Amino acid sequence: MGKERDELIRRYGGVPISEEQPSDAELMRRYIESYSRRGRLPPEVEALRRDMGKT
C-alpha cells in the first residue's frame, strides 16, 4: 500500500512524505499550522503563556 501511494503521489507531481527533507523551520510551520486548523495553540505555547502570566 505504501509503495502504491508513493507512486501515485509522484505521478501527480508530488513528493512522498517519506522522501521529503523539510527544514526545521518548515517542520515547525507545519506543526503550528496543524494546531491552528483546530483553533488551538500547541501545548508548549500554552504552557509558556501560562508561565508568562505568573510573572
PDBQT receptor file of N, H, CA, C and O in Angstrom, charges set to zero:
ATOM      1  N   MET A   1       0.819  -1.191   0.000  1.00  0.00    +0.000 N 
ATOM      2  CA  MET A   1       0.000   0.000   0.000  1.00  0.00    +0.000 C 
ATOM      3  C   MET A   1       0.864   1.256   0.000  1.00  0.00    +0.000 C 
ATOM      4  O   MET A   1       0.555   2.213  -0.710  1.00  0.00    +0.000 OA
ATOM      5  N   GLY A   2       1.917   1.269   0.766  1.00  0.00    +0.000 N 
ATOM      6  H   GLY A   2       2.168   0.491   1.342  1.00  0.00    +0.000 HD
ATOM      7  CA  GLY A   2       2.775   2.442   0.841  1.00  0.00    +0.000 C 
ATOM      8  C   GLY A   2       3.469   2.760  -0.468  1.00  0.00    +0.000 C 
ATOM      9  O   GLY A   2       3.550   3.919  -0.875  1.00  0.00    +0.000 OA
ATOM     10  N   LYS A   3       3.971   1.719  -1.127  1.00  0.00    +0.000 N 
ATOM     11  H   LYS A   3       3.905   0.778  -0.797  1.00  0.00    +0.000 HD
ATOM     12  CA  LYS A   3       4.656   1.931  -2.412  1.00  0.00    +0.000 C 
ATOM     13  C   LYS A   3       3.675   2.422  -3.464  1.00  0.00    +0.000 C 
ATOM     14  O   LYS A   3       4.004   3.300  -4.261  1.00  0.00    +0.000 OA
ATOM     15  N   GLU A   4       2.473   1.860  -3.472  1.00  0.00    +0.000 N 
ATOM     16  H   GLU A   4       2.205   1.147  -2.824  1.00  0.00    +0.000 HD
ATOM     17  CA  GLU A   4       1.455   2.283  -4.443  1.00  0.00    +0.000 C 
ATOM     18  C   GLU A   4       1.085   3.748  -4.210  1.00  0.00    +0.000 C 
ATOM     19  O   GLU A   4       0.942   4.519  -5.158  1.00  0.00    +0.000 OA
ATOM     20  N   ARG A   5       0.933   4.118  -2.952  1.00  0.00    +0.000 N 
ATOM     21  H   ARG A   5       1.050   3.491  -2.181  1.00  0.00    +0.000 HD
ATOM     22  CA  ARG A   5       0.603   5.508  -2.610  1.00  0.00    +0.000 C 
ATOM     23  C   ARG A   5       1.716   6.446  -3.066  1.00  0.00    +0.000 C 
ATOM     24  O   ARG A   5       1.444   7.488  -3.663  1.00  0.00    +0.000 OA
ATOM     25  N   ASP A   6       2.959   6.084  -2.789  1.00  0.00    +0.000 N 
ATOM     26  H   ASP A   6       3.179   5.238  -2.304  1.00  0.00    +0.000 HD
ATOM     27  CA  ASP A   6       4.089   6.922  -3.185  1.00  0.00    +0.000 C 
ATOM     28  C   ASP A   6       4.152   7.079  -4.705  1.00  0.00    +0.000 C 
ATOM     29  O   ASP A   6       4.429   8.169  -5.204  1.00  0.00    +0.000 OA
ATOM     30  N   GLU A   7       3.895   5.989  -5.446  1.00  0.00    +0.000 N 
ATOM     31  H   GLU A   7       3.670   5.103  -5.040  1.00  0.00    +0.000 HD
ATOM     32  CA  GLU A   7       3.904   6.063  -6.914  1.00  0.00    +0.000 C 
ATOM     33  C   GLU A   7       2.805   6.993  -7.417  1.00  0.00    +0.000 C 
ATOM     34  O   GLU A   7       3.019   7.763  -8.354  1.00  0.00    +0.000 OA
ATOM     35  N   LEU A   8       1.650   6.922  -6.807  1.00  0.00    +0.000 N 
ATOM     36  H   LEU A   8       1.477   6.296  -6.046  1.00  0.00    +0.000 HD
ATOM     37  CA  LEU A   8       0.542   7.787  -7.201  1.00  0.00    +0.000 C 
ATOM     38  C   LEU A   8       0.868   9.252  -6.927  1.00  0.00    +0.000 C 
ATOM     39  O   LEU A   8       0.580  10.122  -7.749  1.00  0.00    +0.000 OA
ATOM     40  N   ILE A   9       1.463   9.519  -5.784  1.00  0.00    +0.000 N 
ATOM     41  H   ILE A   9       1.697   8.812  -5.116  1.00  0.00    +0.000 HD
ATOM     42  CA  ILE A   9       1.861  10.891  -5.440  1.00  0.00    +0.000 C 
ATOM     43  C   ILE A   9       2.860  11.412  -6.462  1.00  0.00    +0.000 C 
ATOM     44  O   ILE A   9       2.727  12.540  -6.935  1.00  0.00    +0.000 OA
ATOM     45  N   ARG A  10       3.862  10.605  -6.810  1.00  0.00    +0.000 N 
ATOM     46  H   ARG A  10       3.970   9.688  -6.426  1.00  0.00    +0.000 HD
ATOM     47  CA  ARG A  10       4.857  11.010  -7.807  1.00  0.00    +0.000 C 
ATOM     48  C   ARG A  10       4.220  11.253  -9.173  1.00  0.00    +0.000 C 
ATOM     49  O   ARG A  10       4.587  12.194  -9.877  1.00  0.00    +0.000 OA
ATOM     50  N   ARG A  11       3.273  10.406  -9.540  1.00  0.00    +0.000 N 
ATOM     51  H   ARG A  11       2.975   9.642  -8.968  1.00  0.00    +0.000 HD
ATOM     52  CA  ARG A  11       2.616  10.528 -10.838  1.00  0.00    +0.000 C 
ATOM     53  C   ARG A  11       1.940  11.897 -10.979  1.00  0.00    +0.000 C 
ATOM     54  O   ARG A  11       1.901  12.459 -12.074  1.00  0.00    +0.000 OA
ATOM     55  N   TYR A  12       1.420  12.424  -9.894  1.00  0.00    +0.000 N 
ATOM     56  H   TYR A  12       1.452  11.968  -9.005  1.00  0.00    +0.000 HD
ATOM     57  CA  TYR A  12       0.744  13.720  -9.940  1.00  0.00    +0.000 C 
ATOM     58  C   TYR A  12       1.671  14.872  -9.554  1.00  0.00    +0.000 C 
ATOM     59  O   TYR A  12       1.207  15.967  -9.237  1.00  0.00    +0.000 OA
ATOM     60  N   GLY A  13       2.968  14.623  -9.580  1.00  0.00    +0.000 N 
ATOM     61  H   GLY A  13       3.344  13.733  -9.837  1.00  0.00    +0.000 HD
ATOM     62  CA  GLY A  13       3.949  15.692  -9.399  1.00  0.00    +0.000 C 
ATOM     63  C   GLY A  13       4.304  16.018  -7.961  1.00  0.00    +0.000 C 
ATOM     64  O   GLY A  13       4.976  17.018  -7.707  1.00  0.00    +0.000 OA
ATOM     65  N   GLY A  14       3.873  15.210  -7.027  1.00  0.00    +0.000 N 
ATOM     66  H   GLY A  14       3.327  14.398  -7.233  1.00  0.00    +0.000 HD
ATOM     67  CA  GLY A  14       4.181  15.467  -5.621  1.00  0.00    +0.000 C 
ATOM     68  C   GLY A  14       5.412  14.711  -5.155  1.00  0.00    +0.000 C 
ATOM     69  O   GLY A  14       6.013  13.941  -5.904  1.00  0.00    +0.000 OA
ATOM     70  N   VAL A  15       5.767  14.947  -3.916  1.00  0.00    +0.000 N 
ATOM     71  H   VAL A  15       5.279  15.573  -3.308  1.00  0.00    +0.000 HD
ATOM     72  CA  VAL A  15       6.890  14.257  -3.288  1.00  0.00    +0.000 C 
ATOM     73  C   VAL A  15       6.346  13.515  -2.071  1.00  0.00    +0.000 C 
ATOM     74  O   VAL A  15       5.797  14.143  -1.166  1.00  0.00    +0.000 OA
ATOM     75  N   PRO A  16       6.489  12.204  -2.035  1.00  0.00    +0.000 N 
ATOM     76  CA  PRO A  16       6.008  11.452  -0.879  1.00  0.00    +0.000 C 
ATOM     77  C   PRO A  16       6.666  11.941   0.417  1.00  0.00    +0.000 C 
ATOM     78  O   PRO A  16       7.837  12.318   0.429  1.00  0.00    +0.000 OA
ATOM     79  N   ILE A  17       5.910  11.926   1.478  1.00  0.00    +0.000 N 
ATOM     80  H   ILE A  17       4.958  11.619   1.469  1.00  0.00    +0.000 HD
ATOM     81  CA  ILE A  17       6.417  12.386   2.779  1.00  0.00    +0.000 C 
ATOM     82  C   ILE A  17       7.680  11.631   3.165  1.00  0.00    +0.000 C 
ATOM     83  O   ILE A  17       8.592  12.206   3.759  1.00  0.00    +0.000 OA
ATOM     84  N   SER A  18       7.737  10.353   2.833  1.00  0.00    +0.000 N 
ATOM     85  H   SER A  18       6.996   9.885   2.351  1.00  0.00    +0.000 HD
ATOM     86  CA  SER A  18       8.906   9.542   3.196  1.00  0.00    +0.000 C 
ATOM     87  C   SER A  18      10.175  10.024   2.500  1.00  0.00    +0.000 C 
ATOM     88  O   SER A  18      11.279   9.713   2.946  1.00  0.00    +0.000 OA
ATOM     89  N   GLU A  19      10.031  10.786   1.406  1.00  0.00    +0.000 N 
ATOM     90  H   GLU A  19       9.134  11.039   1.043  1.00  0.00    +0.000 HD
ATOM     91  CA  GLU A  19      11.201  11.270   0.676  1.00  0.00    +0.000 C 
ATOM     92  C   GLU A  19      11.468  12.755   0.892  1.00  0.00    +0.000 C 
ATOM     93  O   GLU A  19      12.461  13.285   0.395  1.00  0.00    +0.000 OA
ATOM     94  N   GLU A  20      10.598  13.423   1.624  1.00  0.00    +0.000 N 
ATOM     95  H   GLU A  20       9.790  12.993   2.028  1.00  0.00    +0.000 HD
ATOM     96  CA  GLU A  20      10.799  14.849   1.881  1.00  0.00    +0.000 C 
ATOM     97  C   GLU A  20      11.954  15.036   2.855  1.00  0.00    +0.000 C 
ATOM     98  O   GLU A  20      12.237  14.166   3.678  1.00  0.00    +0.000 OA
ATOM     99  N   GLN A  21      12.609  16.173   2.748  1.00  0.00    +0.000 N 
ATOM    100  H   GLN A  21      12.378  16.880   2.079  1.00  0.00    +0.000 HD
ATOM    101  CA  GLN A  21      13.636  16.548   3.706  1.00  0.00    +0.000 C 
ATOM    102  C   GLN A  21      13.406  18.011   4.079  1.00  0.00    +0.000 C 
ATOM    103  O   GLN A  21      14.202  18.883   3.730  1.00  0.00    +0.000 OA
ATOM    104  N   PRO A  22      12.301  18.273   4.796  1.00  0.00    +0.000 N 
ATOM    105  CA  PRO A  22      11.978  19.667   5.130  1.00  0.00    +0.000 C 
ATOM    106  C   PRO A  22      12.960  20.243   6.141  1.00  0.00    +0.000 C 
ATOM    107  O   PRO A  22      13.561  19.522   6.938  1.00  0.00    +0.000 OA
ATOM    108  N   SER A  23      13.102  21.554   6.086  1.00  0.00    +0.000 N 
ATOM    109  H   SER A  23      12.613  22.140   5.440  1.00  0.00    +0.000 HD
ATOM    110  CA  SER A  23      13.967  22.235   7.053  1.00  0.00    +0.000 C 
ATOM    111  C   SER A  23      13.279  22.255   8.409  1.00  0.00    +0.000 C 
ATOM    112  O   SER A  23      12.088  21.960   8.514  1.00  0.00    +0.000 OA
ATOM    113  N   ASP A  24      14.028  22.600   9.437  1.00  0.00    +0.000 N 
ATOM    114  H   ASP A  24      14.995  22.840   9.352  1.00  0.00    +0.000 HD
ATOM    115  CA  ASP A  24      13.454  22.711  10.776  1.00  0.00    +0.000 C 
ATOM    116  C   ASP A  24      12.347  23.759  10.803  1.00  0.00    +0.000 C 
ATOM    117  O   ASP A  24      11.324  23.571  11.461  1.00  0.00    +0.000 OA
ATOM    118  N   ALA A  25      12.553  24.862  10.088  1.00  0.00    +0.000 N 
ATOM    119  H   ALA A  25      13.385  25.014   9.553  1.00  0.00    +0.000 HD
ATOM    120  CA  ALA A  25      11.543  25.924  10.048  1.00  0.00    +0.000 C 
ATOM    121  C   ALA A  25      10.248  25.416   9.403  1.00  0.00    +0.000 C 
ATOM    122  O   ALA A  25       9.153  25.744   9.858  1.00  0.00    +0.000 OA
ATOM    123  N   GLU A  26      10.381  24.622   8.353  1.00  0.00    +0.000 N 
ATOM    124  H   GLU A  26      11.271  24.355   7.983  1.00  0.00    +0.000 HD
ATOM    125  CA  GLU A  26       9.202  24.074   7.685  1.00  0.00    +0.000 C 
ATOM    126  C   GLU A  26       8.476  23.085   8.584  1.00  0.00    +0.000 C 
ATOM    127  O   GLU A  26       7.246  23.080   8.633  1.00  0.00    +0.000 OA
ATOM    128  N   LEU A  27       9.218  22.257   9.288  1.00  0.00    +0.000 N 
ATOM    129  H   LEU A  27      10.217  22.261   9.247  1.00  0.00    +0.000 HD
ATOM    130  CA  LEU A  27       8.596  21.321  10.223  1.00  0.00    +0.000 C 
ATOM    131  C   LEU A  27       7.836  22.070  11.311  1.00  0.00    +0.000 C 
ATOM    132  O   LEU A  27       6.729  21.679  11.679  1.00  0.00    +0.000 OA
ATOM    133  N   MET A  28       8.428  23.148  11.827  1.00  0.00    +0.000 N 
ATOM    134  H   MET A  28       9.328  23.466  11.528  1.00  0.00    +0.000 HD
ATOM    135  CA  MET A  28       7.775  23.936  12.866  1.00  0.00    +0.000 C 
ATOM    136  C   MET A  28       6.519  24.607  12.315  1.00  0.00    +0.000 C 
ATOM    137  O   MET A  28       5.490  24.657  12.989  1.00  0.00    +0.000 OA
ATOM    138  N   ARG A  29       6.607  25.126  11.083  1.00  0.00    +0.000 N 
ATOM    139  H   ARG A  29       7.443  25.086  10.536  1.00  0.00    +0.000 HD
ATOM    140  CA  ARG A  29       5.442  25.768  10.470  1.00  0.00    +0.000 C 
ATOM    141  C   ARG A  29       4.292  24.771  10.334  1.00  0.00    +0.000 C 
ATOM    142  O   ARG A  29       3.145  25.104  10.635  1.00  0.00    +0.000 OA
ATOM    143  N   ARG A  30       4.589  23.564   9.888  1.00  0.00    +0.000 N 
ATOM    144  H   ARG A  30       5.520  23.293   9.644  1.00  0.00    +0.000 HD
ATOM    145  CA  ARG A  30       3.554  22.532   9.755  1.00  0.00    +0.000 C 
ATOM    146  C   ARG A  30       2.956  22.176  11.110  1.00  0.00    +0.000 C 
ATOM    147  O   ARG A  30       1.746  21.989  11.237  1.00  0.00    +0.000 OA
ATOM    148  N   TYR A  31       3.815  22.084  12.118  1.00  0.00    +0.000 N 
ATOM    149  H   TYR A  31       4.798  22.235  12.015  1.00  0.00    +0.000 HD
ATOM    150  CA  TYR A  31       3.367  21.738  13.469  1.00  0.00    +0.000 C 
ATOM    151  C   TYR A  31       2.395  22.790  13.992  1.00  0.00    +0.000 C 
ATOM    152  O   TYR A  31       1.315  22.453  14.478  1.00  0.00    +0.000 OA
ATOM    153  N   ILE A  32       2.775  24.059  13.894  1.00  0.00    +0.000 N 
ATOM    154  H   ILE A  32       3.652  24.332  13.499  1.00  0.00    +0.000 HD
ATOM    155  CA  ILE A  32       1.920  25.155  14.353  1.00  0.00    +0.000 C 
ATOM    156  C   ILE A  32       0.640  25.194  13.522  1.00  0.00    +0.000 C 
ATOM    157  O   ILE A  32      -0.449  25.386  14.061  1.00  0.00    +0.000 OA
ATOM    158  N   GLU A  33       0.773  25.014  12.224  1.00  0.00    +0.000 N 
ATOM    159  H   GLU A  33       1.659  24.858  11.786  1.00  0.00    +0.000 HD
ATOM    160  CA  GLU A  33      -0.387  25.052  11.331  1.00  0.00    +0.000 C 
ATOM    161  C   GLU A  33      -1.394  23.954  11.665  1.00  0.00    +0.000 C 
ATOM    162  O   GLU A  33      -2.602  24.174  11.578  1.00  0.00    +0.000 OA
ATOM    163  N   SER A  34      -0.910  22.784  12.042  1.00  0.00    +0.000 N 
ATOM    164  H   SER A  34       0.072  22.606  12.112  1.00  0.00    +0.000 HD
ATOM    165  CA  SER A  34      -1.823  21.691  12.363  1.00  0.00    +0.000 C 
ATOM    166  C   SER A  34      -2.684  22.036  13.575  1.00  0.00    +0.000 C 
ATOM    167  O   SER A  34      -3.852  21.654  13.634  1.00  0.00    +0.000 OA
ATOM    168  N   TYR A  35      -2.120  22.749  14.532  1.00  0.00    +0.000 N 
ATOM    169  H   TYR A  35      -1.171  23.059  14.484  1.00  0.00    +0.000 HD
ATOM    170  CA  TYR A  35      -2.908  23.175  15.691  1.00  0.00    +0.000 C 
ATOM    171  C   TYR A  35      -3.824  24.334  15.336  1.00  0.00    +0.000 C 
ATOM    172  O   TYR A  35      -4.951  24.385  15.828  1.00  0.00    +0.000 OA
ATOM    173  N   SER A  36      -3.387  25.257  14.506  1.00  0.00    +0.000 N 
ATOM    174  H   SER A  36      -2.471  25.216  14.106  1.00  0.00    +0.000 HD
ATOM    175  CA  SER A  36      -4.210  26.417  14.167  1.00  0.00    +0.000 C 
ATOM    176  C   SER A  36      -5.450  26.001  13.391  1.00  0.00    +0.000 C 
ATOM    177  O   SER A  36      -6.499  26.634  13.515  1.00  0.00    +0.000 OA
ATOM    178  N   ARG A  37      -5.343  24.946  12.593  1.00  0.00    +0.000 N 
ATOM    179  H   ARG A  37      -4.491  24.432  12.493  1.00  0.00    +0.000 HD
ATOM    180  CA  ARG A  37      -6.528  24.452  11.882  1.00  0.00    +0.000 C 
ATOM    181  C   ARG A  37      -7.606  24.018  12.864  1.00  0.00    +0.000 C 
ATOM    182  O   ARG A  37      -8.797  24.115  12.570  1.00  0.00    +0.000 OA
ATOM    183  N   ARG A  38      -7.187  23.542  14.027  1.00  0.00    +0.000 N 
ATOM    184  H   ARG A  38      -6.219  23.463  14.266  1.00  0.00    +0.000 HD
ATOM    185  CA  ARG A  38      -8.145  23.103  15.041  1.00  0.00    +0.000 C 
ATOM    186  C   ARG A  38      -8.514  24.227  16.004  1.00  0.00    +0.000 C 
ATOM    187  O   ARG A  38      -9.306  24.030  16.926  1.00  0.00    +0.000 OA
ATOM    188  N   GLY A  39      -7.931  25.413  15.783  1.00  0.00    +0.000 N 
ATOM    189  H   GLY A  39      -7.287  25.573  15.035  1.00  0.00    +0.000 HD
ATOM    190  CA  GLY A  39      -8.242  26.543  16.658  1.00  0.00    +0.000 C 
ATOM    191  C   GLY A  39      -7.590  26.456  18.024  1.00  0.00    +0.000 C 
ATOM    192  O   GLY A  39      -8.116  26.993  18.998  1.00  0.00    +0.000 OA
ATOM    193  N   ARG A  40      -6.456  25.790  18.105  1.00  0.00    +0.000 N 
ATOM    194  H   ARG A  40      -6.028  25.354  17.313  1.00  0.00    +0.000 HD
ATOM    195  CA  ARG A  40      -5.748  25.627  19.372  1.00  0.00    +0.000 C 
ATOM    196  C   ARG A  40      -4.307  26.063  19.222  1.00  0.00    +0.000 C 
ATOM    197  O   ARG A  40      -3.782  26.185  18.115  1.00  0.00    +0.000 OA
ATOM    198  N   LEU A  41      -3.679  26.295  20.365  1.00  0.00    +0.000 N 
ATOM    199  H   LEU A  41      -4.105  26.196  21.264  1.00  0.00    +0.000 HD
ATOM    200  CA  LEU A  41      -2.242  26.538  20.388  1.00  0.00    +0.000 C 
ATOM    201  C   LEU A  41      -1.541  25.239  20.762  1.00  0.00    +0.000 C 
ATOM    202  O   LEU A  41      -2.109  24.423  21.488  1.00  0.00    +0.000 OA
ATOM    203  N   PRO A  42      -0.321  25.033  20.282  1.00  0.00    +0.000 N 
ATOM    204  CA  PRO A  42       0.429  23.839  20.696  1.00  0.00    +0.000 C 
ATOM    205  C   PRO A  42       0.616  23.850  22.213  1.00  0.00    +0.000 C 
ATOM    206  O   PRO A  42       0.682  24.922  22.815  1.00  0.00    +0.000 OA
ATOM    207  N   PRO A  43       0.702  22.685  22.834  1.00  0.00    +0.000 N 
ATOM    208  CA  PRO A  43       0.845  22.601  24.286  1.00  0.00    +0.000 C 
ATOM    209  C   PRO A  43       2.028  23.413  24.822  1.00  0.00    +0.000 C 
ATOM    210  O   PRO A  43       1.937  24.001  25.900  1.00  0.00    +0.000 OA
ATOM    211  N   GLU A  44       3.133  23.449  24.077  1.00  0.00    +0.000 N 
ATOM    212  H   GLU A  44       3.206  22.972  23.201  1.00  0.00    +0.000 HD
ATOM    213  CA  GLU A  44       4.303  24.188  24.547  1.00  0.00    +0.000 C 
ATOM    214  C   GLU A  44       4.009  25.684  24.618  1.00  0.00    +0.000 C 
ATOM    215  O   GLU A  44       4.443  26.361  25.550  1.00  0.00    +0.000 OA
ATOM    216  N   VAL A  45       3.275  26.197  23.636  1.00  0.00    +0.000 N 
ATOM    217  H   VAL A  45       2.923  25.648  22.878  1.00  0.00    +0.000 HD
ATOM    218  CA  VAL A  45       2.947  27.616  23.613  1.00  0.00    +0.000 C 
ATOM    219  C   VAL A  45       1.963  27.946  24.734  1.00  0.00    +0.000 C 
ATOM    220  O   VAL A  45       2.101  28.972  25.400  1.00  0.00    +0.000 OA
ATOM    221  N   GLU A  46       0.973  27.082  24.943  1.00  0.00    +0.000 N 
ATOM    222  H   GLU A  46       0.861  26.248  24.402  1.00  0.00    +0.000 HD
ATOM    223  CA  GLU A  46       0.026  27.295  26.037  1.00  0.00    +0.000 C 
ATOM    224  C   GLU A  46       0.751  27.342  27.377  1.00  0.00    +0.000 C 
ATOM    225  O   GLU A  46       0.434  28.180  28.221  1.00  0.00    +0.000 OA
ATOM    226  N   ALA A  47       1.717  26.452  27.581  1.00  0.00    +0.000 N 
ATOM    227  H   ALA A  47       1.974  25.771  26.896  1.00  0.00    +0.000 HD
ATOM    228  CA  ALA A  47       2.475  26.427  28.835  1.00  0.00    +0.000 C 
ATOM    229  C   ALA A  47       3.277  27.713  29.009  1.00  0.00    +0.000 C 
ATOM    230  O   ALA A  47       3.327  28.271  30.105  1.00  0.00    +0.000 OA
ATOM    231  N   LEU A  48       3.901  28.179  27.939  1.00  0.00    +0.000 N 
ATOM    232  H   LEU A  48       3.860  27.726  27.049  1.00  0.00    +0.000 HD
ATOM    233  CA  LEU A  48       4.659  29.439  28.010  1.00  0.00    +0.000 C 
ATOM    234  C   LEU A  48       3.759  30.613  28.349  1.00  0.00    +0.000 C 
ATOM    235  O   LEU A  48       4.131  31.476  29.144  1.00  0.00    +0.000 OA
ATOM    236  N   ARG A  49       2.589  30.647  27.756  1.00  0.00    +0.000 N 
ATOM    237  H   ARG A  49       2.287  29.946  27.110  1.00  0.00    +0.000 HD
ATOM    238  CA  ARG A  49       1.658  31.744  28.040  1.00  0.00    +0.000 C 
ATOM    239  C   ARG A  49       1.210  31.712  29.501  1.00  0.00    +0.000 C 
ATOM    240  O   ARG A  49       1.095  32.756  30.144  1.00  0.00    +0.000 OA
ATOM    241  N   ARG A  50       0.959  30.506  30.023  1.00  0.00    +0.000 N 
ATOM    242  H   ARG A  50       1.052  29.658  29.501  1.00  0.00    +0.000 HD
ATOM    243  CA  ARG A  50       0.574  30.376  31.442  1.00  0.00    +0.000 C 
ATOM    244  C   ARG A  50       1.706  30.859  32.335  1.00  0.00    +0.000 C 
ATOM    245  O   ARG A  50       1.478  31.605  33.287  1.00  0.00    +0.000 OA
ATOM    246  N   ASP A  51       2.947  30.424  32.020  1.00  0.00    +0.000 N 
ATOM    247  H   ASP A  51       3.132  29.817  31.247  1.00  0.00    +0.000 HD
ATOM    248  CA  ASP A  51       4.097  30.812  32.834  1.00  0.00    +0.000 C 
ATOM    249  C   ASP A  51       4.332  32.319  32.781  1.00  0.00    +0.000 C 
ATOM    250  O   ASP A  51       4.690  32.920  33.794  1.00  0.00    +0.000 OA
ATOM    251  N   MET A  52       4.137  32.933  31.628  1.00  0.00    +0.000 N 
ATOM    252  H   MET A  52       3.846  32.445  30.806  1.00  0.00    +0.000 HD
ATOM    253  CA  MET A  52       4.343  34.373  31.495  1.00  0.00    +0.000 C 
ATOM    254  C   MET A  52       3.295  35.134  32.293  1.00  0.00    +0.000 C 
ATOM    255  O   MET A  52       3.574  36.230  32.781  1.00  0.00    +0.000 OA
ATOM    256  N   GLY A  53       2.121  34.591  32.434  1.00  0.00    +0.000 N 
ATOM    257  H   GLY A  53       1.895  33.701  32.038  1.00  0.00    +0.000 HD
ATOM    258  CA  GLY A  53       1.064  35.231  33.199  1.00  0.00    +0.000 C 
ATOM    259  C   GLY A  53       1.346  35.228  34.690  1.00  0.00    +0.000 C 
ATOM    260  O   GLY A  53       0.790  36.046  35.422  1.00  0.00    +0.000 OA
ATOM    261  N   LYS A  54       2.195  34.325  35.152  1.00  0.00    +0.000 N 
ATOM    262  H   LYS A  54       2.647  33.661  34.557  1.00  0.00    +0.000 HD
ATOM    263  CA  LYS A  54       2.511  34.226  36.573  1.00  0.00    +0.000 C 
ATOM    264  C   LYS A  54       3.516  35.266  37.026  1.00  0.00    +0.000 C 
ATOM    265  O   LYS A  54       3.611  35.558  38.218  1.00  0.00    +0.000 OA
ATOM    266  N   THR A  55       4.276  35.836  36.083  1.00  0.00    +0.000 N 
ATOM    267  H   THR A  55       4.200  35.599  35.114  1.00  0.00    +0.000 HD
ATOM    268  CA  THR A  55       5.320  36.789  36.466  1.00  0.00    +0.000 C 
ATOM    269  C   THR A  55       4.811  38.183  36.499  1.00  0.00    +0.000 C 
ATOM    270  O   THR A  55       5.563  39.108  36.803  1.00  0.00    +0.000 OA
TER     271      THR A  55
